[in-house]
Amino acid sequence: MECDKKILNRLKRSEGQIRGVLKMIEEERECQDVITQLSAVRSSIDKVMGIMVAENLVHCIEESDNSKEVYEQRVKEAIDLIVKVK
């Protein structure tokens, strides 16, 4: 899969958030503040996964032979990816 710039930028932002969480823990910040940041990291990663699955699905469908069976299989695979990870 091609890795486009918006995915890389989102992952870099998530990486920065994780570094921020580590620093918060080292500074012994309040648990609630750390959990809030961890929730933001999770949301960010979930968004990246959604973008990647959606883009991959579109790519796979465009390259399929457009049969109903292939289309249904590709959609099922995409749903399985999302459900498995969550």
N, CA, C and O atoms as a Tinker XYZ file with bonds, in Angstrom:
   344  protein
     1  N      0.832000   -1.184000    0.000000    73     2
     2  CA     0.000000    0.000000    0.000000    64     1     3
     3  C      0.873000    1.243000    0.000000    63     2     4     5
     4  O      1.865000    1.332000    0.724000    81     3
     5  N      0.486000    2.183000   -0.818000    73     3     6
     6  CA     1.203000    3.446000   -0.822000    64     5     7
     7  C      0.968000    4.156000    0.496000    63     6     8     9
     8  O     -0.146000    4.174000    1.020000    81     7
     9  N      2.004000    4.723000    1.007000    73     7    10
    10  CA     1.891000    5.437000    2.274000    64     9    11
    11  C      1.851000    6.927000    1.948000    63    10    12    13
    12  O      2.883000    7.535000    1.664000    81    11
    13  N      0.666000    7.503000    1.989000    73    11    14
    14  CA     0.594000    8.906000    1.611000    64    13    15
    15  C      0.936000    9.824000    2.778000    63    14    16    17
    16  O      1.048000    9.397000    3.927000    81    15
    17  N      1.095000   11.073000    2.447000    73    15    18
    18  CA     1.600000   12.050000    3.404000    64    17    19
    19  C      0.678000   12.245000    4.602000    63    18    20    21
    20  O      1.149000   12.433000    5.723000    81    19
    21  N     -0.634000   12.203000    4.372000    73    19    22
    22  CA    -1.532000   12.458000    5.502000    64    21    23
    23  C     -1.448000   11.337000    6.535000    63    22    24    25
    24  O     -1.598000   11.592000    7.730000    81    23
    25  N     -1.212000   10.112000    6.099000    73    23    26
    26  CA    -1.063000    9.002000    7.040000    64    25    27
    27  C      0.244000    9.171000    7.821000    63    26    28    29
    28  O      0.269000    9.016000    9.042000    81    27
    29  N      1.316000    9.487000    7.115000    73    27    30
    30  CA     2.599000    9.695000    7.792000    64    29    31
    31  C      2.510000   10.837000    8.800000    63    30    32    33
    32  O      3.027000   10.729000    9.912000    81    31
    33  N      1.860000   11.925000    8.416000    73    31    34
    34  CA     1.724000   13.061000    9.332000    64    33    35
    35  C      0.910000   12.688000   10.564000    63    34    36    37
    36  O      1.263000   13.083000   11.675000    81    35
    37  N     -0.164000   11.940000   10.389000    73    35    38
    38  CA    -0.973000   11.513000   11.528000    64    37    39
    39  C     -0.170000   10.607000   12.457000    63    38    40    41
    40  O     -0.256000   10.731000   13.678000    81    39
    41  N      0.607000    9.697000   11.877000    73    39    42
    42  CA     1.417000    8.797000   12.704000    64    41    43
    43  C      2.506000    9.558000   13.451000    63    42    44    45
    44  O      2.801000    9.245000   14.604000    81    43
    45  N      3.097000   10.541000   12.810000    73    43    46
    46  CA     4.105000   11.357000   13.482000    64    45    47
    47  C      3.478000   12.145000   14.631000    63    46    48    49
    48  O      4.089000   12.312000   15.686000    81    47
    49  N      2.265000   12.623000   14.417000    73    47    50
    50  CA     1.566000   13.331000   15.486000    64    49    51
    51  C      1.286000   12.385000   16.653000    63    50    52    53
    52  O      1.437000   12.761000   17.815000    81    51
    53  N      0.881000   11.163000   16.336000    73    51    54
    54  CA     0.640000   10.155000   17.378000    64    53    55
    55  C      1.921000    9.838000   18.131000    63    54    56    57
    56  O      1.911000    9.682000   19.352000    81    55
    57  N      3.014000    9.746000   17.403000    73    55    58
    58  CA     4.309000    9.492000   18.029000    64    57    59
    59  C      4.639000   10.607000   19.024000    63    58    60    61
    60  O      5.122000   10.341000   20.125000    81    59
    61  N      4.379000   11.838000   18.635000    73    59    62
    62  CA     4.620000   12.958000   19.535000    64    61    63
    63  C      3.725000   12.902000   20.761000    63    62    64    65
    64  O      4.155000   13.227000   21.867000    81    63
    65  N      2.479000   12.489000   20.563000    73    63    66
    66  CA     1.570000   12.358000   21.696000    64    65    67
    67  C      2.069000   11.290000   22.674000    63    66    68    69
    68  O      1.991000   11.472000   23.889000    81    67
    69  N      2.573000   10.195000   22.148000    73    67    70
    70  CA     3.084000    9.124000   23.011000    64    69    71
    71  C      4.296000    9.618000   23.797000    63    70    72    73
    72  O      4.435000    9.321000   24.983000    81    71
    73  N      5.173000   10.373000   23.130000    73    71    74
    74  CA     6.311000   10.944000   23.851000    64    73    75
    75  C      5.832000   11.865000   24.968000    63    74    76    77
    76  O      6.411000   11.901000   26.054000    81    75
    77  N      4.767000   12.608000   24.682000    73    75    78
    78  CA     4.193000   13.485000   25.688000    64    77    79
    79  C      3.642000   12.700000   26.874000    63    78    80    81
    80  O      3.788000   13.122000   28.021000    81    79
    81  N      3.011000   11.562000   26.604000    73    79    82
    82  CA     2.491000   10.713000   27.681000    64    81    83
    83  C      3.638000   10.182000   28.538000    63    82    84    85
    84  O      3.546000   10.174000   29.765000    81    83
    85  N      4.704000    9.745000   27.901000    73    83    86
    86  CA     5.871000    9.264000   28.654000    64    85    87
    87  C      6.416000   10.357000   29.570000    63    86    88    89
    88  O      6.747000   10.100000   30.727000    81    87
    89  N      6.505000   11.565000   29.048000    73    87    90
    90  CA     7.002000   12.680000   29.848000    64    89    91
    91  C      6.066000   12.968000   31.019000    63    90    92    93
    92  O      6.512000   13.240000   32.133000    81    91
    93  N      4.764000   12.904000   30.751000    73    91    94
    94  CA     3.788000   13.133000   31.821000    64    93    95
    95  C      3.957000   12.104000   32.938000    63    94    96    97
    96  O      3.883000   12.445000   34.119000    81    95
    97  N      4.182000   10.860000   32.565000    73    95    98
    98  CA     4.362000    9.799000   33.562000    64    97    99
    99  C      5.645000   10.036000   34.352000    63    98   100   101
   100  O      5.669000    9.898000   35.575000    81    99
   101  N      6.717000   10.397000   33.634000    73    99   102
   102  CA     7.980000   10.681000   34.314000    64   101   103
   103  C      7.842000   11.848000   35.286000    63   102   104   105
   104  O      8.483000   11.865000   36.336000    81   103
   105  N      7.013000   12.813000   34.937000    73   103   106
   106  CA     6.798000   13.978000   35.795000    64   105   107
   107  C      5.744000   13.720000   36.870000    63   106   108   109
   108  O      5.399000   14.606000   37.653000    81   107
   109  N      5.246000   12.495000   36.887000    73   107   110
   110  CA     4.235000   12.067000   37.860000    64   109   111
   111  C      2.985000   12.957000   37.823000    63   110   112   113
   112  O      2.469000   13.379000   38.858000    81   111
   113  N      2.521000   13.222000   36.610000    73   111   114
   114  CA     1.308000   14.008000   36.443000    64   113   115
   115  C      0.095000   13.200000   36.886000    63   114   116   117
   116  O      0.182000   11.983000   37.054000    81   115
   117  N     -1.008000   13.861000   37.070000    73   115   118
   118  CA    -2.239000   13.214000   37.518000    64   117   119
   119  C     -2.666000   12.115000   36.542000    63   118   120   121
   120  O     -2.561000   12.259000   35.324000    81   119
   121  N     -3.144000   11.024000   37.113000    73   119   122
   122  CA    -3.577000    9.872000   36.318000    64   121   123
   123  C     -4.642000   10.274000   35.290000    63   122   124   125
   124  O     -4.611000    9.819000   34.147000    81   123
   125  N     -5.568000   11.117000   35.700000    73   123   126
   126  CA    -6.644000   11.535000   34.809000    64   125   127
   127  C     -6.090000   12.258000   33.577000    63   126   128   129
   128  O     -6.592000   12.069000   32.469000    81   127
   129  N     -5.072000   13.072000   33.767000    73   127   130
   130  CA    -4.454000   13.786000   32.646000    64   129   131
   131  C     -3.763000   12.810000   31.691000    63   130   132   133
   132  O     -3.847000   12.957000   30.471000    81   131
   133  N     -3.086000   11.823000   32.253000    73   131   134
   134  CA    -2.396000   10.819000   31.434000    64   133   135
   135  C     -3.420000   10.011000   30.634000    63   134   136   137
   136  O     -3.241000    9.770000   29.440000    81   135
   137  N     -4.482000    9.602000   31.302000    73   135   138
   138  CA    -5.524000    8.820000   30.623000    64   137   139
   139  C     -6.160000    9.636000   29.496000    63   138   140   141
   140  O     -6.457000    9.097000   28.430000    81   139
   141  N     -6.365000   10.916000   29.728000    73   139   142
   142  CA    -6.928000   11.787000   28.685000    64   141   143
   143  C     -6.019000   11.798000   27.461000    63   142   144   145
   144  O     -6.494000   11.704000   26.329000    81   143
   145  N     -4.724000   11.910000   27.686000    73   143   146
   146  CA    -3.781000   11.905000   26.569000    64   145   147
   147  C     -3.732000   10.547000   25.879000    63   146   148   149
   148  O     -3.650000   10.473000   24.653000    81   147
   149  N     -3.780000    9.481000   26.659000    73   147   150
   150  CA    -3.797000    8.139000   26.064000    64   149   151
   151  C     -5.037000    7.942000   25.198000    63   150   152   153
   152  O     -4.969000    7.305000   24.147000    81   151
   153  N     -6.150000    8.479000   25.630000    73   151   154
   154  CA    -7.375000    8.405000   24.842000    64   153   155
   155  C     -7.209000    9.144000   23.515000    63   154   156   157
   156  O     -7.695000    8.690000   22.479000    81   155
   157  N     -6.523000   10.275000   23.553000    73   155   158
   158  CA    -6.257000   11.032000   22.324000    64   157   159
   159  C     -5.360000   10.233000   21.376000    63   158   160   161
   160  O     -5.564000   10.246000   20.162000    81   159
   161  N     -4.372000    9.542000   21.936000    73   159   162
   162  CA    -3.486000    8.704000   21.117000    64   161   163
   163  C     -4.293000    7.584000   20.464000    63   162   164   165
   164  O     -4.149000    7.318000   19.271000    81   163
   165  N     -5.133000    6.941000   21.248000    73   163   166
   166  CA    -5.951000    5.846000   20.713000    64   165   167
   167  C     -6.839000    6.346000   19.582000    63   166   168   169
   168  O     -6.953000    5.687000   18.548000    81   167
   169  N     -7.465000    7.496000   19.763000    73   167   170
   170  CA    -8.326000    8.063000   18.723000    64   169   171
   171  C     -7.537000    8.355000   17.455000    63   170   172   173
   172  O     -8.005000    8.116000   16.342000    81   171
   173  N     -6.345000    8.871000   17.644000    73   171   174
   174  CA    -5.490000    9.190000   16.510000    64   173   175
   175  C     -5.116000    7.934000   15.722000    63   174   176   177
   176  O     -5.173000    7.925000   14.492000    81   175
   177  N     -4.739000    6.893000   16.425000    73   175   178
   178  CA    -4.375000    5.624000   15.782000    64   177   179
   179  C     -5.596000    5.005000   15.099000    63   178   180   181
   180  O     -5.491000    4.491000   13.986000    81   179
   181  N     -6.748000    5.052000   15.762000    73   179   182
   182  CA    -7.979000    4.533000   15.156000    64   181   183
   183  C     -8.286000    5.245000   13.847000    63   182   184   185
   184  O     -8.713000    4.613000   12.881000    81   183
   185  N     -8.070000    6.550000   13.810000    73   183   186
   186  CA    -8.319000    7.326000   12.596000    64   185   187
   187  C     -7.375000    6.872000   11.479000    63   186   188   189
   188  O     -7.805000    6.717000   10.336000    81   187
   189  N     -6.112000    6.661000   11.793000    73   187   190
   190  CA    -5.148000    6.187000   10.796000    64   189   191
   191  C     -5.586000    4.830000   10.250000    63   190   192   193
   192  O     -5.553000    4.597000    9.042000    81   191
   193  N     -5.994000    3.945000   11.147000    73   191   194
   194  CA    -6.442000    2.615000   10.710000    64   193   195
   195  C     -7.653000    2.734000    9.789000    63   194   196   197
   196  O     -7.726000    2.048000    8.770000    81   195
   197  N     -8.591000    3.587000   10.135000    73   195   198
   198  CA    -9.775000    3.777000    9.307000    64   197   199
   199  C     -9.425000    4.284000    7.922000    63   198   200   201
   200  O     -9.962000    3.809000    6.922000    81   199
   201  N     -8.523000    5.250000    7.867000    73   199   202
   202  CA    -8.095000    5.792000    6.575000    64   201   203
   203  C     -7.426000    4.703000    5.743000    63   202   204   205
   204  O     -7.711000    4.556000    4.555000    81   203
   205  N     -6.537000    3.941000    6.375000    73   203   206
   206  CA    -5.811000    2.901000    5.637000    64   205   207
   207  C     -6.751000    1.815000    5.126000    63   206   208   209
   208  O     -6.629000    1.379000    3.981000    81   207
   209  N     -7.683000    1.377000    5.961000    73   207   210
   210  CA    -8.622000    0.338000    5.531000    64   209   211
   211  C     -9.488000    0.867000    4.390000    63   210   212   213
   212  O     -9.701000    0.167000    3.400000    81   211
   213  N     -9.983000    2.087000    4.517000    73   211   214
   214  CA   -10.843000    2.662000    3.483000    64   213   215
   215  C    -10.100000    2.804000    2.160000    63   214   216   217
   216  O    -10.624000    2.445000    1.106000    81   215
   217  N     -8.876000    3.332000    2.220000    73   215   218
   218  CA    -8.105000    3.509000    0.989000    64   217   219
   219  C     -7.752000    2.170000    0.360000    63   218   220   221
   220  O     -7.785000    2.024000   -0.862000    81   219
   221  N     -7.416000    1.195000    1.191000    73   219   222
   222  CA    -7.092000   -0.130000    0.681000    64   221   223
   223  C     -8.319000   -0.776000    0.035000    63   222   224   225
   224  O     -8.209000   -1.406000   -1.016000    81   223
   225  N     -9.470000   -0.621000    0.656000    73   223   226
   226  CA   -10.698000   -1.195000    0.119000    64   225   227
   227  C    -11.027000   -0.582000   -1.241000    63   226   228   229
   228  O    -11.359000   -1.300000   -2.185000    81   227
   229  N    -10.935000    0.727000   -1.340000    73   227   230
   230  CA   -11.202000    1.393000   -2.612000    64   229   231
   231  C    -10.247000    0.869000   -3.677000    63   230   232   233
   232  O    -10.662000    0.566000   -4.796000    81   231
   233  N     -8.966000    0.762000   -3.328000    73   231   234
   234  CA    -7.953000    0.267000   -4.271000    64   233   235
   235  C     -8.267000   -1.163000   -4.714000    63   234   236   237
   236  O     -8.195000   -1.478000   -5.901000    81   235
   237  N     -8.613000   -2.019000   -3.761000    73   235   238
   238  CA    -8.898000   -3.417000   -4.088000    64   237   239
   239  C    -10.133000   -3.551000   -4.973000    63   238   240   241
   240  O    -10.152000   -4.360000   -5.901000    81   239
   241  N    -11.157000   -2.762000   -4.687000    73   239   242
   242  CA   -12.379000   -2.836000   -5.489000    64   241   243
   243  C    -12.126000   -2.324000   -6.902000    63   242   244   245
   244  O    -12.634000   -2.886000   -7.872000    81   243
   245  N    -11.344000   -1.261000   -7.015000    73   243   246
   246  CA   -11.030000   -0.729000   -8.344000    64   245   247
   247  C    -10.271000   -1.740000   -9.189000    63   246   248   249
   248  O    -10.427000   -1.768000  -10.410000    81   247
   249  N     -9.446000   -2.576000   -8.548000    73   247   250
   250  CA    -8.649000   -3.554000   -9.273000    64   249   251
   251  C     -9.347000   -4.901000   -9.434000    63   250   252   253
   252  O     -8.824000   -5.785000  -10.112000    81   251
   253  N    -10.513000   -5.074000   -8.826000    73   251   254
   254  CA   -11.209000   -6.349000   -8.916000    64   253   255
   255  C    -11.882000   -6.480000  -10.279000    63   254   256   257
   256  O    -11.953000   -5.523000  -11.050000    81   255
   257  N    -12.360000   -7.655000  -10.549000    73   255   258
   258  CA   -13.037000   -7.882000  -11.822000    64   257   259
   259  C    -14.504000   -7.446000  -11.769000    63   258   260   261
   260  O    -15.289000   -7.732000  -12.673000    81   259
   261  N    -14.848000   -6.754000  -10.694000    73   259   262
   262  CA   -16.178000   -6.194000  -10.487000    64   261   263
   263  C    -17.283000   -7.231000  -10.341000    63   262   264   265
   264  O    -18.463000   -6.895000  -10.445000    81   263
   265  N    -16.914000   -8.492000  -10.100000    73   263   266
   266  CA   -17.951000   -9.476000   -9.839000    64   265   267
   267  C    -18.504000   -9.251000   -8.446000    63   266   268   269
   268  O    -17.811000   -8.748000   -7.562000    81   267
   269  N    -19.742000   -9.624000   -8.262000    73   267   270
   270  CA   -20.400000   -9.437000   -6.973000    64   269   271
   271  C    -19.671000  -10.206000   -5.878000    63   270   272   273
   272  O    -19.536000   -9.708000   -4.760000    81   271
   273  N    -19.201000  -11.409000   -6.184000    73   271   274
   274  CA   -18.522000  -12.231000   -5.196000    64   273   275
   275  C    -17.215000  -11.588000   -4.731000    63   274   276   277
   276  O    -16.925000  -11.554000   -3.535000    81   275
   277  N    -16.437000  -11.084000   -5.674000    73   275   278
   278  CA   -15.166000  -10.451000   -5.331000    64   277   279
   279  C    -15.431000   -9.190000   -4.511000    63   278   280   281
   280  O    -14.757000   -8.938000   -3.512000    81   279
   281  N    -16.414000   -8.403000   -4.938000    73   279   282
   282  CA   -16.759000   -7.180000   -4.208000    64   281   283
   283  C    -17.157000   -7.503000   -2.775000    63   282   284   285
   284  O    -16.674000   -6.873000   -1.835000    81   283
   285  N    -18.032000   -8.476000   -2.611000    73   283   286
   286  CA   -18.482000   -8.853000   -1.269000    64   285   287
   287  C    -17.331000   -9.369000   -0.414000    63   286   288   289
   288  O    -17.270000   -9.077000    0.780000    81   287
   289  N    -16.421000  -10.131000   -1.009000    73   287   290
   290  CA   -15.270000  -10.655000   -0.288000    64   289   291
   291  C    -14.361000   -9.523000    0.180000    63   290   292   293
   292  O    -13.879000   -9.541000    1.312000    81   291
   293  N    -14.128000   -8.544000   -0.681000    73   291   294
   294  CA   -13.270000   -7.407000   -0.315000    64   293   295
   295  C    -13.894000   -6.608000    0.830000    63   294   296   297
   296  O    -13.191000   -6.203000    1.756000    81   295
   297  N    -15.183000   -6.384000    0.773000    73   295   298
   298  CA   -15.866000   -5.647000    1.838000    64   297   299
   299  C    -15.773000   -6.429000    3.138000    63   298   300   301
   300  O    -15.510000   -5.847000    4.191000    81   299
   301  N    -15.987000   -7.751000    3.080000    73   299   302
   302  CA   -15.896000   -8.587000    4.277000    64   301   303
   303  C    -14.490000   -8.528000    4.872000    63   302   304   305
   304  O    -14.344000   -8.411000    6.089000    81   303
   305  N    -13.464000   -8.606000    4.042000    73   303   306
   306  CA   -12.083000   -8.518000    4.518000    64   305   307
   307  C    -11.828000   -7.193000    5.219000    63   306   308   309
   308  O    -11.171000   -7.159000    6.260000    81   307
   309  N    -12.338000   -6.108000    4.662000    73   307   310
   310  CA   -12.143000   -4.791000    5.275000    64   309   311
   311  C    -12.848000   -4.731000    6.631000    63   310   312   313
   312  O    -12.289000   -4.228000    7.605000    81   311
   313  N    -14.060000   -5.240000    6.686000    73   311   314
   314  CA   -14.797000   -5.246000    7.964000    64   313   315
   315  C    -14.068000   -6.096000    8.974000    63   314   316   317
   316  O    -13.952000   -5.710000   10.138000    81   315
   317  N    -13.570000   -7.256000    8.553000    73   315   318
   318  CA   -12.825000   -8.137000    9.466000    64   317   319
   319  C    -11.595000   -7.449000   10.024000    63   318   320   321
   320  O    -11.266000   -7.626000   11.197000    81   319
   321  N    -10.906000   -6.661000    9.196000    73   319   322
   322  CA    -9.732000   -5.924000    9.662000    64   321   323
   323  C    -10.119000   -4.949000   10.766000    63   322   324   325
   324  O     -9.446000   -4.859000   11.792000    81   323
   325  N    -11.193000   -4.232000   10.549000    73   323   326
   326  CA   -11.626000   -3.228000   11.523000    64   325   327
   327  C    -12.085000   -3.902000   12.806000    63   326   328   329
   328  O    -11.711000   -3.478000   13.900000    81   327
   329  N    -12.884000   -4.939000   12.682000    73   327   330
   330  CA   -13.436000   -5.616000   13.862000    64   329   331
   331  C    -12.349000   -6.330000   14.639000    63   330   332   333
   332  O    -12.364000   -6.313000   15.870000    81   331
   333  N    -11.409000   -6.956000   13.955000    73   331   334
   334  CA   -10.332000   -7.692000   14.627000    64   333   335
   335  C     -9.477000   -6.762000   15.477000    63   334   336   337
   336  O     -9.096000   -7.102000   16.597000    81   335
   337  N     -9.186000   -5.607000   14.944000    73   335   338
   338  CA    -8.296000   -4.682000   15.614000    64   337   339
   339  C     -8.983000   -4.029000   16.804000    63   338   340   341
   340  O     -8.336000   -3.798000   17.826000    81   339
   341  N    -10.226000   -3.734000   16.707000    73   339   342
   342  CA   -10.944000   -3.048000   17.785000    64   341   343
   343  C    -11.135000   -3.963000   18.894000    63   342   344
   344  O    -11.720000   -3.587000   19.910000    81   343
